[in-house]
Amino acid sequence: MNDSAAGVSHSRIAALRTETEALYLGMRPRTRAAAGAAAHLFEGVPMHWMVDWSTPVPLVVAQATGARLTDIDGHGYDDFCLGDTASLFGHGPAPVAQALMRQASQGLATMLPSPDAGVVGDLLAQRFGLARWQVATTATDANRFALRAARAVTGRPRILVFDGAYHGAVDETFVEITGNGHVANRPGLIGEPRDLSVLTRVVPFNDLDALEAALADETVACVITEPAMTNCAMVLPAPGFHAGLREITRRHGTLLLIDETHTLSSGPGGYTRLHGLRPDLFVVGKAIAGGIPASVWGMSEEVAARFQRVLADKPDGHSGMGTTLSGSPLQLAALRATLEHVATDDAYAHMNRLADRLEAGLAQVIAQARLPWHVARCGARVEVVRTPEPVRDGRAAKAAHHPALEAVVHLALLVRGVLISPFHDMMLASPATSDEQVETLIGATAEVVARLAD
């Protein structure tokens, strides 16, 4: 039996876990009491995956401002998780808060456009390059709607995803390549009686030969992908991958959907604008409205024209797309404020400067500890990956996942006043993040690594 995980002994992991759990519980009496008082919430939380954090009982946040959190016991935290990207631009950016206050007195949900609608459409087209836009409430919804549109305009039944990718709660994307090379539903998916592999194909990221083979029969309507896989150990595209992806999809008449919900950290126009990608469909959610539930999906002029012809041939209503709260005046106000005043070139310059320092500082800590880890980067998104070299695909990313080690690192950082993502070692720099906070994170990581390294 292997007595270590990614170069760290299990005994050191266990010892630090015991110590940090006791410290966490001993200094948070109100937090402990809140856990006991939440009996009527399933699992004691408003959304069951909130228990996936490494804390013995859930942390209860009293206030979130800028890049700082304060819990109900009065402890403060430098926040590098930022709502797992939902608050990429900091908690409660002033322009968004002001726009919401203005809109609150003018109506929140009307099922009709507000005066902000046309402006938001123009801003999205200018920023991301696609011609026609729709507003949804979550990136999951936006991906569902875009995939439905892709099937409608191509007349094809199948989609293709990359192994290890994440596109929200879109059922059809919860598939993986198993150890024997077959495609099957992911084992963690709950309540799904269908074999999703019937209409979803899966190939490894960065494998253009596998992509070519999977699209050859021309039954795949759409390839849906992040430009870099981010919801596992970060997987960056190999040189030439995106050019090959675009050429192969075009040649086989397959639409390309790029989901930038996490990679919006790359720049004002996301990874797509930064690297000159040319998708047919585009989705971004979470941070696009400054933390308000909203997402957008865009279409090229050609796809929009084809989709319009499909709609013209259908009876009105019941398209399976859209929700009553999608495109609300509240969302439009937040979208406009974020696009005009928050997600600016200056904001990204600040974020990337801090991410430069964070990347270098964490790499130095890892090198000094002689641990077989590396640092991956996607704009303002920085991640420690527990392999010596960059991972190329989802299988390698999965092998780099060490849950017990990750959990103890997260908890040990938290009791030192730093919060990072609970799901893997992801960290974000926001416009509200300071140089001092970055240095605190680097220093806290050095302390934790020193406790773990042999």
N, C-alpha and C positions, 0 to 999 in steps of 0.2 A: 504493500500500500504506500502510495506517495505521501510523505510526511510534510509536504510543503505545497503552497499555492503561489505560483508566479514568483518564486524565489523567497517566499516568506513562510516560516514554519507555522504549522497549525497551532502549536503551543503558544507562540507569541500572539497570534490572532486571538486565541481564546482568552489569554491573560489581559490583553488590552480591552477586549469586549467586556469582561467582568468589571474592570476598573471604570470604564466610561459609562456603563449602564448605572453603576452605583452613583457616580457623580451626577449624571443626568437626573435620576430620580430624587436624589438627596437634596438637590438645589431647586426643585420645581414642585412645591406642594400644591399650588393651584392647578398646575398642569395635571398632576395625578388626580386631583379632585374632579377636574373637568372630564377626565376619562370615565370616571365612575358615574357621572351625571348624564352621560349621553346614552342611556340605556335604550331609548326608543329609536335611535339611529342604528341601522344595520351595521354591524362591526364597530359601532361607536363613532362613525364618521359619516359625513354627508355623501361621500362617494367611496365605495369599498376599497379602491386601490390606494386610498390615503394611508392605509395601514402598511403599505409596502415600504414606507420610510424605515430607516434603521432604528428609530427610537423605540424604547420599551413601551411607551404610551404616546399617542399622537401629540406633537407640538401644536399648541393653540396660539395663533397669531392675533395679537391685540391691535397692531398697527403695522402697515407696510407703506413706506415713503421712500421715494428715490431708490437707492440700492441698500436699504436697511429694513430689517424686520425687528419688531419687539414682541416678545411673547407675554402671556398673561401673568407671568411671574416677574416681569420687568427686565428680563435678559435681552440684550440687543445682539443682532447678528448682521454681519456683512453678507448680503445676499448675492450669490453668484449663480443660483438656480433660476431666479427670476420667473417663477411659475412655469418652469420647463419651457421657456421661450415666450410664454404668453405676455410677460412683462419685459421683453427684450429691451425696451427703451426706458425702463425704470417703472416703479410703482406710482401711478397717478400723475403722469406728466401734466404740467400746468395747462398747456393748451387744450388737452383732451378734457380735463376736469372742467375748464371754463366752458367748453363747447357743450358738455353734457348738462351743465347748469342752465345754459341758455335754452337748450332744447327741451329740458324738463317742463318748462312752463308753456311750451308750444305743442306738446303731444309726443308720446313715446311710440305708439303703434297704431298706424292708420291704414295699412295695407295699400298705401298710395305713395308716390314719390314726394319728397320734400325738395325745396330749392337747391339743396346740396347735391342732389342726385347727378345732374349733368356735370357739375364740377368734379365730382368723384370719378365719373367715367373718364373725363379728360385726363385727370391726374394719373389714373391707372394706365391708360394707353401711353401717355408720355413716359412713365416710369418703367414699365415692363415690356412695352413694345407690341402687345397684341391689340387688335382693333376693337373687339366687342367684349363687354363685361357684364357679369351678373354678381349679385351679392347674396351670400348665404350666411348661416349663423355659426357653423363650425367648418373646419377644413374637412372633416369627415363628410359632411353634407356636400360640400363643394366637389370633393372627389367623386362621390356617388353620382352627382348630377352630370359632371363632365364625362364620366364613363358611360352614363346613359346616352348622352348626346353623341359620343363616339360610336356606340353601337347603332344608334339611329341613323347616322349619316353614312356609315359604311355598310350597313346591313349584315355585319359579321357578329358572331355570337361570343367570341372569346376575348379575354384580356391576357396580358403578360405582366408579371411582376418579377423583381429580382429577389433571390433568396436572402432573407434576413431584413428586408425592407419593412417600413412601417408607414401606413397611410391612414392613421386614425382607426375608427371602428368600421371600416368598409369590410363587410364580411368576406367578400371574394378575395381579399388580399391576405387572409390569414391561412396561408399555405406555405409549405417549406419542402425542401429536398431532404429526404430522410437519409439515414446512414447507408441504406442499400441502394440509394440513387433514385428512388421513386418519389413522386410528389404526393403529399398528404396534408390534411388539415393540421394546423399547429395543435399540439396536445393541450395547450392552455386555453383554447377557444371553448367557450361555454355555450351549451344549448344549441348546437348547430348539427342538425340531422343530415344535411346534404354533404355529399362528397364534392368539395369545392374544386377539386382538380379536373372535373368534367369540363368546366368552362374557364379555368385559370391555368395558364402555363407558368412555369417557374424555371428560371435559369440563373446561374451565378452572375453576380455583378462583375463587370470588367471582362466577361467572356463573350466576345463578338462572334466566335464560331458557334457557340451554343445558341446565341440569339438568332443568327442566320438560319439555323436548322429549325428553330421553333416557329419562325415566321414563314417558312418556305411554302406551306400549304395555303397561305393567304386566307386563313379563317380568323386571324387575330385582329380585332378592331383597333386595339389601343395598347401601347406599352405605357405603363405608369411607373415613374421612377422619381426618386430624389436625385438631384445632381451629384450629391455625395451622401452615402448612407450614414445616418446620424443617430438612429435610435437603438444602436448596438455599439460595440466598440467601433469608433468612426472608421468608415471605409471610404477612401478618396478615390476618384476616378484615375485610372491609368492614362498616361499620355495617349491621345488618339481615340480614347473610348467614346467620348461624346460625338466626335466627328463620325466615327463608325456607326454609332447608334442612330444618328440622324440619317445617314446614307442608307442603311439597311431598312429602316422603317419606311422611308420614302419609296424605296425600290419595290417593296412588297405592299404598298398601299395601306400601311398601318399608321394610324395617328400616334403622335408622341405627346404624352401628358407629363409635364414636369411639375412636381409638387415641391414648392419652396417653403413649406411651413416652418421648417427648422433652418434651412440654409439662407433665409432672409438675413441672417447674421453676416453674409458675405459682402453686402454693400447696399446702397439705396435701391438698386434694381435687382437685388438678389444675385445669386450665382449666375443666373441666366444672362443678365445684362453685362455683368463683369466679364464673362467668358464668351459672349457673343453667341449663345445658343439660340436655336430657332424652333421652339416647340409649336405644335398645333393647338395645344390646350395648356393652360397654366393655372395652378392653384396656389394660394397662400392664405394662411389663417393665423390664429393665435395673436401674434404681435401687430398685425396690420391695422388694428383699430386701437392700439395703445392699451390693450387689456380688456376692452369691451368685447363680448362674444360676437364676432363677425369674421367672415372670410370672403374671399372673392375668387371667381374663376373666370378666366379669359379665353377667347377663341380668336384664331386668325380670321381674317376677312373671308377666306375660302370656306373654312369650317362653319363660320356663322351663316354664310349664304346657303350652304347645304342644309344646315339645321333649320333655317327658316323655311325652306321648301318642305322639309319633313313636317314641321308644325302646321303648315298651310293645308296639308292633306289629312290632318287629324281632327276629330271633333274637339270642341272646346273643353278645357278642364281635365283633371285627373291624368296629368302627364306623368305622375310619379316623381315630379321634381318641384322643389320649393316647399317652404313652410310659411305659415302666416306671419311669423316674426322676421322673416328674411327680407332685407332691404328696408328695414324700419328707419324712421327719421333719427332715432337714437344711434343706430349703427352708422348712418350716413354722416352724422355730425362728428362722430368719433373718427371715422375713416378720413374725412376731410382734414380734421385737425392734425391727425398723425402724419398724413402725407404732406401737408403744407408746412407744418411747424415743428414736427418731432423727429421724423426719420429723415434728417437732412444730411447733406454732405459733411457738414461740420460735426454732426453727431457721430457719424461713422468714422471720421478721422480720429476723434477722441477714442472711440471704442477700439479701433484697430491699433492705436498707439499703446493702449493698456494691454491689449491681447498680445502684442509683441513682447512686452515686458513679462507678462504672465507665462507665455510659452517658453521664453528663455530661462526664467527663474525656475520653473518646474523641471525643465530639462536638466538644469544644473543640479538640482536636488537629487534627481534620479541618478545622474552620473556619479555624484559623490557617494551615494549609497550603494553603487554598483548593482542596482537592481535591473532585471531584464525587462524593462518597461520603456515606452517612448511616449512622446507628446504629439498628438495630431491636432490639426488646426483647420478651421473653415471660417475665415473672417474673424469676427468677434467671439467665435465659439472655439473653446480650447478643451481638449480632453486627454487625460492620461489613459493610455492603452497598455495593458499588461502583457505585451510581447516585445521582444527586442527590436523587431522591424515592423513597418507598416503592414496592416492586414489588407488582403486583396479582395476578399469576398465574404459573404455571410457566414459560411462555415468556419473560416478562420476567426471571424469576429466572435462567433459563439464560443469557440474554444478559448478565447481570451477573457471570457467572463468568469469571474471567481466570486460568487455571491457573498460568502462569509468574509472574505478579505475586503471587498468593496463596502459592505455594511459597516465594518469596524472603522474603516477610514472615514466614512461619512459621519459616523457618530462621534469619533474622536475629534474631527474638525468642528462639528457642531458645538461640543462642549468648550471648544476654544473660541467660539464666537463667529464661526464661518459656516455658511450653508451652501452646499453644492447639490447637484441633482441627485435624487435618491436611486435612480435606476442604473446609472453607470457614472463614471467620473467626469461628467460634463460640467463646464464652467462658462459663464457668459460675462462679458464686460459690456456695461450699458453706458449711455450718456451721463447717467447719474453716478457711476462708479468713479472712485477717486484713486489716485496713485497710492495713497496710504492704505486703502483697502486691498489693493493688489499685493502690496508688500506684506500685509497681514496674512493673506492667504498663502503666499509663498513661505513665510516664516512658520505658519501653523502646519503646513504640509511637511516642512523639514523636521519639525518636532515629531509628528506622527510617524514619518518614515524612519526616523532614528529609533523609535520604539519598536519598529517592526523588522528592520533590517538586521541580518546576522552580523 
